[in-house]
Amino acid sequence: MYKNKRIILGKYILRFSRLFFMVLFLYAGLTKLLSMTLFIDNLSNSPMLNNNEVILAIAYGLPITELTVSALLFIKKQLSISLFLILFLLIGYISYLVALLFMYPEIPCNCRSFFPILNWHGHLYFTIGCTLLAIASIIIKILLRSEAGTSRKPEKE
């Protein structure tokens, strides 16, 4: 009975994280594409990005990647790859935020569109929370897969 409750809870957590990340990355990607000029301007003001080709690659590549991840989350069989892509993107974003917060005296842009009420540290904590949710979801997905493998009845010879 306890094992079944764990499985059910794991499935609910996966459903929640799937929907949460679907909305998060859909919003993030669409916001960047719909306000592309502002996004490019914000990237241009970043002290870490001084190459126009890199800025344009990020400006177009990041929202397309975010929308692709969101679309992959609609396909249940692509959940594992989606979660790893999400983890990769979030770790990259955390690295960028940490560099801005701790290596540069002034933060040059106002890129906090998802939660404008949060300051930069709050945004970092939110992103860390999302990263922990992605890691937990990956672990749950692996555990559920192994549970499914052990619960199968042995084949008769």
Secondary structure, DSSP 8 states (H G I E B T S, - for coil): -HHHHHHHHHHHHHHHHHHHHHHHHHHHHHHHHHTHHHHHHHHHT-TT---HHHHHHHHHHHHHHHHHHHHHHHSGGGHHHHHHHHHHHHHHHHHHHHHHHHH-SS-------SSTTS-HHHHHHHHHHHHHHHHHHHHHHHHHHHHHHHHS-----
